[in-house]
Amino acid sequence: MIATIKQITDYGAYVALDEYEKEGLLHISEVSSRWVRNIRSFIREGQKVVLKVLRVNAEKEHVDLSLRRVTKRERKEKILSWKKERKADTLLRTAAEKLGMRPEKFYEKITPLLEKGFEEIHEELEIAAREGSDILVKTGIPEDIAMVLEEVAREKIKLLMVKIKGILNLQCTKPNGVIAIRDALLSSQKAQPKNAKIEVYVVAPPKYRIVVSAENYKEAEKILDRATNVVVANITEAGGQGTFTRER
């Protein structure tokens, strides 16, 4: 879990567990697998760290924690998850403000619905940003609220895109060959959906690079295949020749 170092002592550090509003103890023996001569060489007050819970004494409200037992992978995954949780919280707060609702009341109404079938709220909001508010309506969220959530998600979530590319070899010896090639390349845009991007660059005639950016590789491959087929068909119809070679 994510914790903040509050006070460092000779025998360890007292920390605040950010996600639970509780405190715990990080003993000096659990700071590092190496010998700790000076604990301040490993941690500092105010620092955010990822810790693993070792023991919990519910009666005394005492929590023992470890830093050295957290792997690099666990640390990376937890930090990413925590950042997404904070981002989702900000998105919900923004949506509540747009709807004129108190954040606490909005969370109470919406959070249980968003958590249906998804481990993280941010995950569902990201899907809504990609595919629209219907995914939210299916969970039981009223349509007007779902539309606002989609709007906020689209504004605030930066969707990662994948890129694939290839080389189009186009030739046309007709008097209007240059125009025919230009028009054939422009025809690739007909295969471009709103959630993807198709770009064409001159390598050196007769070679032209086509680059497709999309949400995932499967979708990108479909768009690239459709776009290159359109280009080759157009240049062939104009009396020229065209081939496509996929680049890796």
Order of alpha helices (4+ residues) and beta strands (2+ residues): beta-beta-beta-beta-beta-beta-alpha-alpha-alpha-alpha-alpha-beta-alpha-beta-beta-alpha-beta
